[in-house]
């Protein structure tokens, strides 16, 4: 029990010590004089041009949601591909165990649903920037 707990406690102590040291160093050596330029909001080093509460076009959100959906769905393909592709390992052999056609079919159904979603988004014009 001690062999498992001791490294974790030491790691947490080092973590808290480093965080405290960085905060103290930042307060000791950091700039203290506040000027209007330092208090001004900025985005990527650029001065703000418009009001911060202006409306954004809904296409930004549609494209971002489509990207997230396809990105997360592709993450689910990785474990499937690893297990299906590594039939020679013991763990993969236990998972597959005489069911490669079923596992392959499940992956293909998932890919079909992914492609149908992509085609639907494409036909709705989510990827078209007017």
Beta strands, then each sheet from edge to edge (+ up, - down):
strand 1: 42-43
strand 2: 46-47
sheet 1: 1+ 2-
end
